[in-house]
């Protein structure tokens, strides 16, 4: 799947089914930019995983709902439910391990 950008209006729809990685980020955050590159690589290797990016400046309601106070803030969903949560930059291997843990 392609990496998609959520809005406050479509967030629930984008996380409703399947494995989903949600990245809360800001365009000015350096660790967020580093994670973006990792997520692009993960997307290439795990095309069956949806990656949803949520810009906290463009989606304040969703960021507030999740009480995002530090970024990057990553949520891992399985079939519409949060299965795991990490705060901060994660190496590619860490992100892939986390995805594998929710898949199996």
Buried (B, 14 or more C-beta within 10 A) or exposed (E): BEBEEBBBEBBEEBBEEBBBBBBBBBEEBEBBBBBBEBBEEBBEEBEEBBBBBBBBEBBEEBBEEBEBEEBBBBBBBBEEEBBBEBEEBBEBEEBBEBBEEBBE
